[in-house]
Amino acid sequence: MTDPIRTTLDVLLELLSPLGGRRVLDIGCGRGGLAVPFRAAGADWRGLEPCPQAGGAPGIDVAEAQAMPYPDAVFDIAVIVNALHHIPVGAMGHALAEAARVIAPEAVLVVIEPRAEGDLSQVIATVDDETEIRHAAQAALDAAVAAGVLAETRAFDYVRREIYEDFEAFMDRISSFAPERGALPADLAEALRAAFLARAGREGAAFTLTQPMSARLFRRGPAAG
């Protein structure tokens, strides 16, 4: 069953509160958009990103998710938000094993991934069809559970609504996770613009796109390192 429209931040804060004094690792954090709200809630936030971009939040470590530079069991919480499907398929299992390794035995790992459906997905598919890689991310999670690396405690879907001032703001947002989308040839950029304008809703002067999301919660499994 899919929950009503919500923001991913609201979902995370509801799942993880209280955050005061808890050590949080944001795996594949991009520019570190969760840093400010998590720190405001009292968390000791740390980001991990292999390709940091200019303007990122302080506290981001540069490393691959499959080779994290942290001791065992050092974090109380780890989150992977819209990032697992950006890890090469062959490395997804290693990244999940590393996530299990660096969280404490009773810690929680939250993995939020977009479903391969919805208006936002259909717009992005104009230039980058992620259907296969998104299914691969879910399969990697299932495999980690089957191998005993992770133990799943909860799963649910919700709908995320994104609001953009204009097409350029949309491009900036999707390029924060996949920088190559910001350097499209002119014909593909125009096709993407046309798809955006055809599928986007309106909220006043702004544009909106909806995206079904999968949220899955885990703890360390018996086979975690």
Contacts in CASP RR format, 6 or more apart in sequence:
PFRMAT RR
TARGET T0000
AUTHOR 0000-0000-0000
METHOD contacts of the structure
MODEL  1
MTDPIRTTLDVLLELLSPLGGRRVLDIGCGRGGLAVPFRAAGADWRGLEP
CPQAGGAPGIDVAEAQAMPYPDAVFDIAVIVNALHHIPVGAMGHALAEAA
RVIAPEAVLVVIEPRAEGDLSQVIATVDDETEIRHAAQAALDAAVAAGVL
AETRAFDYVRREIYEDFEAFMDRISSFAPERGALPADLAEALRAAFLARA
GREGAAFTLTQPMSARLFRRGPAAG
1 156 0 8 1.000
1 157 0 8 1.000
2 157 0 8 1.000
2 158 0 8 1.000
2 159 0 8 1.000
2 212 0 8 1.000
3 156 0 8 1.000
3 157 0 8 1.000
3 158 0 8 1.000
3 159 0 8 1.000
4 158 0 8 1.000
4 159 0 8 1.000
5 158 0 8 1.000
5 159 0 8 1.000
5 160 0 8 1.000
5 161 0 8 1.000
5 210 0 8 1.000
6 158 0 8 1.000
6 159 0 8 1.000
6 160 0 8 1.000
7 160 0 8 1.000
7 161 0 8 1.000
8 81 0 8 1.000
8 82 0 8 1.000
8 112 0 8 1.000
8 160 0 8 1.000
8 213 0 8 1.000
9 34 0 8 1.000
9 37 0 8 1.000
11 112 0 8 1.000
11 158 0 8 1.000
11 213 0 8 1.000
11 215 0 8 1.000
12 34 0 8 1.000
12 79 0 8 1.000
12 81 0 8 1.000
12 110 0 8 1.000
12 112 0 8 1.000
13 19 0 8 1.000
13 37 0 8 1.000
13 41 0 8 1.000
15 108 0 8 1.000
15 110 0 8 1.000
15 215 0 8 1.000
15 217 0 8 1.000
16 22 0 8 1.000
16 24 0 8 1.000
16 77 0 8 1.000
16 79 0 8 1.000
16 108 0 8 1.000
16 110 0 8 1.000
17 41 0 8 1.000
18 41 0 8 1.000
19 38 0 8 1.000
19 41 0 8 1.000
19 42 0 8 1.000
19 43 0 8 1.000
19 77 0 8 1.000
20 41 0 8 1.000
20 42 0 8 1.000
20 43 0 8 1.000
21 42 0 8 1.000
21 43 0 8 1.000
21 44 0 8 1.000
22 42 0 8 1.000
22 43 0 8 1.000
22 44 0 8 1.000
22 76 0 8 1.000
22 77 0 8 1.000
23 43 0 8 1.000
23 44 0 8 1.000
23 46 0 8 1.000
23 74 0 8 1.000
23 75 0 8 1.000
23 76 0 8 1.000
23 77 0 8 1.000
24 38 0 8 1.000
24 43 0 8 1.000
24 44 0 8 1.000
24 45 0 8 1.000
24 46 0 8 1.000
24 75 0 8 1.000
24 76 0 8 1.000
24 77 0 8 1.000
24 78 0 8 1.000
24 79 0 8 1.000
25 46 0 8 1.000
25 47 0 8 1.000
25 48 0 8 1.000
25 70 0 8 1.000
25 75 0 8 1.000
25 77 0 8 1.000
25 78 0 8 1.000
25 79 0 8 1.000
25 99 0 8 1.000
25 102 0 8 1.000
25 103 0 8 1.000
26 32 0 8 1.000
26 34 0 8 1.000
26 35 0 8 1.000
26 38 0 8 1.000
26 45 0 8 1.000
26 46 0 8 1.000
26 47 0 8 1.000
26 48 0 8 1.000
26 78 0 8 1.000
26 79 0 8 1.000
26 81 0 8 1.000
27 47 0 8 1.000
27 48 0 8 1.000
27 65 0 8 1.000
27 68 0 8 1.000
27 78 0 8 1.000
27 79 0 8 1.000
27 80 0 8 1.000
27 83 0 8 1.000
27 95 0 8 1.000
27 99 0 8 1.000
28 47 0 8 1.000
28 48 0 8 1.000
28 49 0 8 1.000
28 50 0 8 1.000
28 65 0 8 1.000
28 80 0 8 1.000
28 81 0 8 1.000
28 83 0 8 1.000
28 86 0 8 1.000
29 35 0 8 1.000
29 47 0 8 1.000
29 48 0 8 1.000
29 49 0 8 1.000
29 57 0 8 1.000
29 60 0 8 1.000
29 83 0 8 1.000
30 49 0 8 1.000
30 52 0 8 1.000
30 53 0 8 1.000
30 56 0 8 1.000
30 60 0 8 1.000
30 83 0 8 1.000
30 176 0 8 1.000
30 177 0 8 1.000
31 52 0 8 1.000
31 53 0 8 1.000
31 55 0 8 1.000
31 56 0 8 1.000
31 57 0 8 1.000
31 176 0 8 1.000
32 47 0 8 1.000
32 49 0 8 1.000
32 56 0 8 1.000
32 57 0 8 1.000
32 60 0 8 1.000
33 57 0 8 1.000
34 45 0 8 1.000
34 79 0 8 1.000
34 81 0 8 1.000
35 45 0 8 1.000
35 47 0 8 1.000
35 57 0 8 1.000
35 58 0 8 1.000
35 59 0 8 1.000
36 57 0 8 1.000
38 45 0 8 1.000
39 45 0 8 1.000
43 77 0 8 1.000
45 59 0 8 1.000
46 59 0 8 1.000
46 60 0 8 1.000
46 61 0 8 1.000
46 75 0 8 1.000
47 57 0 8 1.000
47 59 0 8 1.000
47 60 0 8 1.000
47 61 0 8 1.000
48 60 0 8 1.000
48 61 0 8 1.000
48 63 0 8 1.000
48 65 0 8 1.000
48 68 0 8 1.000
49 60 0 8 1.000
49 61 0 8 1.000
49 62 0 8 1.000
50 62 0 8 1.000
50 63 0 8 1.000
50 64 0 8 1.000
50 65 0 8 1.000
51 179 0 8 1.000
52 60 0 8 1.000
52 62 0 8 1.000
53 176 0 8 1.000
53 179 0 8 1.000
61 69 0 8 1.000
63 69 0 8 1.000
64 91 0 8 1.000
64 95 0 8 1.000
65 80 0 8 1.000
65 83 0 8 1.000
65 87 0 8 1.000
65 91 0 8 1.000
65 95 0 8 1.000
65 98 0 8 1.000
65 99 0 8 1.000
66 87 0 8 1.000
66 91 0 8 1.000
66 93 0 8 1.000
66 94 0 8 1.000
66 95 0 8 1.000
66 98 0 8 1.000
67 94 0 8 1.000
67 98 0 8 1.000
68 98 0 8 1.000
68 99 0 8 1.000
68 101 0 8 1.000
68 102 0 8 1.000
70 102 0 8 1.000
71 102 0 8 1.000
72 101 0 8 1.000
72 102 0 8 1.000
72 225 0 8 1.000
73 101 0 8 1.000
73 102 0 8 1.000
73 103 0 8 1.000
73 104 0 8 1.000
73 105 0 8 1.000
73 107 0 8 1.000
74 102 0 8 1.000
74 104 0 8 1.000
75 102 0 8 1.000
75 103 0 8 1.000
75 104 0 8 1.000
75 107 0 8 1.000
76 103 0 8 1.000
76 104 0 8 1.000
76 107 0 8 1.000
77 103 0 8 1.000
77 107 0 8 1.000
77 108 0 8 1.000
77 109 0 8 1.000
77 110 0 8 1.000
78 99 0 8 1.000
78 102 0 8 1.000
78 103 0 8 1.000
78 107 0 8 1.000
78 108 0 8 1.000
78 109 0 8 1.000
78 110 0 8 1.000
79 109 0 8 1.000
79 110 0 8 1.000
79 111 0 8 1.000
79 112 0 8 1.000
80 99 0 8 1.000
80 109 0 8 1.000
80 110 0 8 1.000
80 111 0 8 1.000
80 112 0 8 1.000
81 110 0 8 1.000
81 112 0 8 1.000
82 112 0 8 1.000
82 113 0 8 1.000
82 114 0 8 1.000
82 177 0 8 1.000
83 177 0 8 1.000
84 92 0 8 1.000
84 95 0 8 1.000
84 96 0 8 1.000
84 111 0 8 1.000
84 113 0 8 1.000
84 137 0 8 1.000
84 140 0 8 1.000
84 141 0 8 1.000
85 113 0 8 1.000
85 114 0 8 1.000
85 130 0 8 1.000
85 133 0 8 1.000
85 134 0 8 1.000
85 136 0 8 1.000
85 137 0 8 1.000
86 177 0 8 1.000
86 178 0 8 1.000
87 95 0 8 1.000
87 137 0 8 1.000
89 133 0 8 1.000
89 136 0 8 1.000
89 140 0 8 1.000
92 136 0 8 1.000
92 137 0 8 1.000
92 140 0 8 1.000
93 140 0 8 1.000
93 143 0 8 1.000
93 144 0 8 1.000
93 149 0 8 1.000
96 140 0 8 1.000
96 141 0 8 1.000
96 144 0 8 1.000
96 149 0 8 1.000
96 150 0 8 1.000
97 144 0 8 1.000
97 149 0 8 1.000
97 224 0 8 1.000
97 225 0 8 1.000
99 109 0 8 1.000
100 109 0 8 1.000
100 144 0 8 1.000
100 149 0 8 1.000
100 150 0 8 1.000
100 218 0 8 1.000
100 220 0 8 1.000
100 221 0 8 1.000
100 224 0 8 1.000
100 225 0 8 1.000
101 224 0 8 1.000
101 225 0 8 1.000
103 109 0 8 1.000
103 220 0 8 1.000
104 220 0 8 1.000
105 219 0 8 1.000
105 220 0 8 1.000
106 219 0 8 1.000
107 219 0 8 1.000
107 220 0 8 1.000
108 153 0 8 1.000
108 217 0 8 1.000
108 218 0 8 1.000
108 219 0 8 1.000
109 150 0 8 1.000
109 217 0 8 1.000
109 218 0 8 1.000
109 219 0 8 1.000
110 215 0 8 1.000
110 216 0 8 1.000
110 217 0 8 1.000
110 218 0 8 1.000
111 141 0 8 1.000
111 215 0 8 1.000
111 216 0 8 1.000
111 217 0 8 1.000
111 218 0 8 1.000
112 213 0 8 1.000
112 214 0 8 1.000
112 215 0 8 1.000
112 216 0 8 1.000
113 134 0 8 1.000
113 137 0 8 1.000
113 138 0 8 1.000
113 213 0 8 1.000
113 214 0 8 1.000
113 216 0 8 1.000
114 120 0 8 1.000
114 121 0 8 1.000
114 130 0 8 1.000
114 134 0 8 1.000
114 160 0 8 1.000
114 211 0 8 1.000
114 212 0 8 1.000
114 213 0 8 1.000
114 214 0 8 1.000
115 121 0 8 1.000
115 134 0 8 1.000
115 157 0 8 1.000
115 211 0 8 1.000
115 212 0 8 1.000
115 213 0 8 1.000
115 214 0 8 1.000
116 130 0 8 1.000
116 131 0 8 1.000
116 134 0 8 1.000
116 135 0 8 1.000
117 212 0 8 1.000
118 210 0 8 1.000
118 211 0 8 1.000
118 212 0 8 1.000
119 199 0 8 1.000
119 200 0 8 1.000
119 209 0 8 1.000
119 210 0 8 1.000
119 211 0 8 1.000
120 162 0 8 1.000
120 209 0 8 1.000
120 210 0 8 1.000
120 211 0 8 1.000
121 130 0 8 1.000
121 131 0 8 1.000
121 211 0 8 1.000
122 195 0 8 1.000
122 199 0 8 1.000
123 192 0 8 1.000
123 195 0 8 1.000
123 196 0 8 1.000
123 199 0 8 1.000
123 200 0 8 1.000
123 209 0 8 1.000
124 130 0 8 1.000
124 174 0 8 1.000
125 131 0 8 1.000
126 188 0 8 1.000
126 191 0 8 1.000
126 192 0 8 1.000
126 195 0 8 1.000
127 181 0 8 1.000
127 184 0 8 1.000
127 188 0 8 1.000
127 191 0 8 1.000
127 192 0 8 1.000
128 178 0 8 1.000
128 181 0 8 1.000
138 214 0 8 1.000
141 150 0 8 1.000
141 152 0 8 1.000
141 216 0 8 1.000
141 218 0 8 1.000
144 150 0 8 1.000
144 218 0 8 1.000
145 151 0 8 1.000
145 152 0 8 1.000
145 218 0 8 1.000
147 223 0 8 1.000
148 221 0 8 1.000
148 222 0 8 1.000
148 223 0 8 1.000
148 224 0 8 1.000
149 220 0 8 1.000
149 221 0 8 1.000
149 223 0 8 1.000
149 224 0 8 1.000
149 225 0 8 1.000
150 218 0 8 1.000
150 219 0 8 1.000
150 220 0 8 1.000
150 221 0 8 1.000
150 224 0 8 1.000
151 218 0 8 1.000
151 219 0 8 1.000
151 220 0 8 1.000
151 221 0 8 1.000
151 222 0 8 1.000
152 216 0 8 1.000
152 217 0 8 1.000
152 218 0 8 1.000
153 217 0 8 1.000
153 218 0 8 1.000
153 219 0 8 1.000
154 216 0 8 1.000
154 217 0 8 1.000
155 214 0 8 1.000
155 215 0 8 1.000
155 216 0 8 1.000
155 217 0 8 1.000
156 215 0 8 1.000
157 212 0 8 1.000
157 213 0 8 1.000
157 214 0 8 1.000
157 215 0 8 1.000
158 212 0 8 1.000
158 213 0 8 1.000
158 215 0 8 1.000
159 210 0 8 1.000
159 211 0 8 1.000
159 212 0 8 1.000
159 213 0 8 1.000
160 210 0 8 1.000
160 211 0 8 1.000
160 212 0 8 1.000
160 213 0 8 1.000
161 208 0 8 1.000
161 209 0 8 1.000
161 210 0 8 1.000
161 211 0 8 1.000
162 170 0 8 1.000
162 173 0 8 1.000
162 208 0 8 1.000
162 209 0 8 1.000
162 210 0 8 1.000
162 211 0 8 1.000
163 203 0 8 1.000
163 206 0 8 1.000
163 207 0 8 1.000
163 208 0 8 1.000
164 170 0 8 1.000
164 173 0 8 1.000
164 200 0 8 1.000
164 206 0 8 1.000
164 207 0 8 1.000
164 208 0 8 1.000
164 209 0 8 1.000
165 205 0 8 1.000
165 206 0 8 1.000
165 207 0 8 1.000
166 207 0 8 1.000
167 193 0 8 1.000
167 196 0 8 1.000
167 197 0 8 1.000
167 207 0 8 1.000
170 196 0 8 1.000
170 207 0 8 1.000
170 209 0 8 1.000
171 181 0 8 1.000
171 182 0 8 1.000
171 192 0 8 1.000
174 181 0 8 1.000
175 181 0 8 1.000
175 182 0 8 1.000
184 192 0 8 1.000
196 207 0 8 1.000
196 209 0 8 1.000
199 209 0 8 1.000
200 207 0 8 1.000
200 208 0 8 1.000
200 209 0 8 1.000
201 207 0 8 1.000
201 208 0 8 1.000
201 209 0 8 1.000
202 208 0 8 1.000
END
